[in-house]
Amino acid sequence: MTTAGTTPLRIGLLGTGPWARNTQAPALAAHPGVGLSGVWGRRAEAADALAAAHGTRAYTGEEGIDALLETSDAVAFALPPDVQAPLAVRAAEAGCHLLMDKPVATTVAGARAVADAAEKSGVASVVFCTLRFAPETSAWIAEQAAVDGWFTARAQWLGSLYAEGSSSEYADSPWRREKGGLWDVGPHALSVLIPVLGDVEHLTAARGPADTTHLILRHTSGASSTVTLGLSAPPGAAGVEIEFRGERGTASIPGWAGAETAFRGAVDALAEAVRTGVPHACDARFGRHLTELLAAAEEQAQAG
């Protein structure tokens, strides 16, 4: 159960897949302000292996979820979004703070249930949109948000996860293959554009080749932006570019160190929200809003 004054913050990990193995478990185990209270997985052998690698306890089964929540102040999720959402509600109702992956859910109802549960239970929440927590990019976003006079922006996030010859273990994710780049990398792009240009007041979406989706956004600041998202680009065409243009010229997003470093920043943000009681800007409510925008874009793109 949650105890805001607990040091270190006990965080349990739900999930044992590549994201948990490569990013979340190492980041949590190495964080000086965190105790990794356990690892839960649907497969006992996977939970045992990941827990043993990081010196913690393994849990499995329905009873294992309850046991992990009971011994944790917070939980981190490395699960498909529509598995994550009901478990996040369950964790919030048990008094655990939430460190969620993006998107929170792929249905508006699921995302709203998470935000409502977090608010009702009074727990802190953070949604891990990488660029909001990587030191290099989070500082850059804050710098651009402090500047007035932006006219337009362009965001392009193209991966080659499903390109011919790709051997990425992340390509085995059924939800990612079904929902494509809009849902997988769309939250990253929106999490940069919205704090700088303001909320999206009008959205137009259209399909491109394979899983590619194109968005045209009008923001509350009066600026507009274009977004291209996909996971099936040829390797030579893959890459991330985000650029703002305005009265002071052009600003392009810098590179960042990697997901594990960014995830440690998200852990710090959750701990700060727990300590102060001040919600983080990238919390469950923001995660709900991202799902609302992505669902609207998906519906429009499918309608042609």
N, C-alpha and C positions, 0 to 999 in steps of 0.2 A: 504493500500500500504506500501511497505517496506521503513523504515527509519532506517539506520544502527545505528544512534545515539540514538534511542528511548530507554528510561529506564522507567519502565521495558519493556522488549520485549513482545509485544502483540502476543500471540499464540492462534489460533483457532484450535479446534479439530473437525475432520471429522470422524464420527462413534460413535455408541452408544452401541456396543456389549460388551461381557464380557471383552475383552482386554481393551476397553476404560473405562469401569466401574471399573475394578480391578487395573489397572496400570496407564494408561495415564492421565485420568482426575484427580485422586488424586495427582499424581506427579506434574502436571502442576498447580493445584490450590494451592498446598503447597509450590511451589518453590518461594523463596524470590525475584528472579530476573525476574519473569515472571508475566504477567497479562493474565489470561485465558479469551480471548476476546469473546468466545462463543462456543457453541456445535451445530454441524449440524448432523441431522439424517434423514433417509428416512421416519421413522415413527415419526410423531409429538409428540405422547405421550412419546416415548422413549427419544427424544431430550429434551422435557420439564422436564422430571424426572431427567435426568442426569445434565442438566443445573441448575435446582433448588437445587440439592444436593451440588453444588459447587459455588453457588452464581453468576451465569453468565446468559447470554441470550441464548435462544434456537432459532435455525434456521432449516428450512426444505424446501424442494422443490428446483427446479433449481434456482429460484431467491434468495433463502436463501444461496446458495453457493456463489453467487456473492456478496451478502451483507456481508457475513462473511469474504471473501477475502478483501473486501474494508476496513474493520475495523481491519485487522490483519497485523502484520509485517511478520508473519510466520504461517505455518499450520502444525499440526501433524495429522498423518493418522492412523486410526484404522479400516481399511477396507480390504476386500479381495484384493489380489495383482492386479488382472486385472480390478478391480474397482478403486483402488488407482492410477494406472499408468496414465490414461487419466486425472484424476483430478489433479495429480501432475503437468502434463504439463500445465493445465489450471491455476493452482496456480502460477507456475513459470512465465507464460506469464503475469500474473497480478502483478508481482513483489514481490511475497511472497517467503520467504525462506522455505525450505522443511525439515521436520523431518518425514522420512518415515519408515514404517515397512518393514521387510524382508519377502519374496523376493520383490524387487521393482515391478516385474511383472513375470509372468510365460512364457512370450514369449520374444524372443530376440528383436523383433521389438518394443514391448511395453517398455522394459527397455531402449533401445537406444533412444526412443522418449523422455523419461524423462531426461536422461543425456544430450541430445542435447538441450532441452528446458532450463534446468538449466544453461548450459554453455552460451547459446545465451542471456539469460536474466540477467546473472551475479549474480544470487542468490546463497546463500550458501545452502548446503544440507548435511544431515547426514542420514545414513541408520542404524536403530537400530538393530544391531547384539549384543545381550545381553552381551556376554563375553568381547566385546571390550569396554564396558562402566561401567560394575560393578567394583568398586574400587579394589577388591581383584584380580580379573582375569585380568583386564587391566594392572595392575602393573606387574603381573606375565608374561604376554605375552611380555611386553616391556623388561623384564629381560632376557627372553629366546631369543628374537630377537637380543640382544646385545652379545650373545654367539656364537662363531664359532664352527664348527666341529660336527654339528648334522648329524647323520647317517640315522636315520629312526624315524618315529612317528606312533602312533596308536590313532585313535579317534573313540569312540563308544558312540553314543547318541541313546538310546532306551527308548521310552516312552510306556506306556500301555493305551493310550487314547482309543484305540479300542479293548482292551482286554475284554473278557467276564466279565460282572459285573461292568464295568467302568461307573461312573456317571458324568464324567467331562462335564461341559457345553461347553467346547471347542470342544468336539466331534461332536457337531451339525453343525460345519462349513462345508458347501458343498465343498469349494475349498480344504480344508485340507484333507477331506476324498478322494477326487478325486486324488490329487497329492501326498499324502502320506508323509512319513518321509524325502524322498530325498529333497523335496522343503520346508518343514516346518522347519526341524532342520539341513538340509544340510548347509544352510548359516552360522549357528553358528559354525559348525566344520571348514568349509573352512576359516572363518574369523579369526580363531586362527592359522591354519596351514600356511596360505600364508605369513603373516608377519614374521614368524619365519624361514620357509624353502624356501621362494621364491615362485614365481608364478608357476602355474601348466603348464608344457610343454607337458605332456602326461597323458591321463586318460583312465582307463579301468573300466567298470561298469557291474554289474551282479545283477540279482534279487535273493532275498532270500525268506524266508517264508512270507506270507501275503504281507505287503507293504515294507518289508525290502529291502534295496539296499546296496550292497557292492561296494566300490570304491578302486582302486589301483592308486595312483598318483605318478608321477615323477616330482620333483620340479627343478627349475633353479639352486638351490644350489648344485644339485647332489644327495640330499637326496630323499628318497621315503617315502610314508605314506600309511596307509590303513585306511579306514573309513567304519563304519557300522552305518546305519541310519534306524530308523523305529519307528512307533507309535503303533504297535500291539503286543508288547512283553507281555508275562505273567507278572503280577505285580512283582513277585519275580525276574524277569530277567531285569527289567527296571533300568536305571541309566545312568550316564554320566561319561566317563573316557577319558581323553586326556593325552597322555604321549609322551615325546621326549626322545630319546636315542642317545648318542653321546660320543665324546671323554672325556667329563667331567662327564659322568654317566647318570643318569636318572632324569627327572623332570616331576612331575605329577601336573596337574592343581588343585588349591585349590578350596574349596567351595566358594560360594558367597551368599550375603545377600538376594537377591531376585530381581524380575523384576522392582519393583517400584524404588528402589534405583538405579538400573542400568539405568532406563529411565531418572532419574534426571541427571545422568552423561551425557547422550546423549543430554539433553537440554543444559547443560553447554557447551558441545562441539559445538553445533550449535551457541550458543551465542558468543563463542570465534571466530568462523569462520566469523560470521557477523561483529564482532568488528574489527578483524585484516585483513579480506580479504584473509586469508590463508586457502585454502581448507583442510578439514579434510580427513585423509586417508580413512575413511569409508564413502565416499560421494556417490553421484549418479553414478559417473563413476565406483566406486568399486561395487556398486549394479548392474550396467549393466554387469560387468565382472562376478559376481556371477551367474547371470541369464544365461549368455553364457555357463558357465561351467556346470550348472545344466541341461540345455537343451541338451547339448552334452551327458551328462551321461544318461539322460532319453532316448534319442534316441538309444544309444548303448544298454542299458539294455532291452529295448523293442524289439530290433532286436535279442536279445538272444546271 
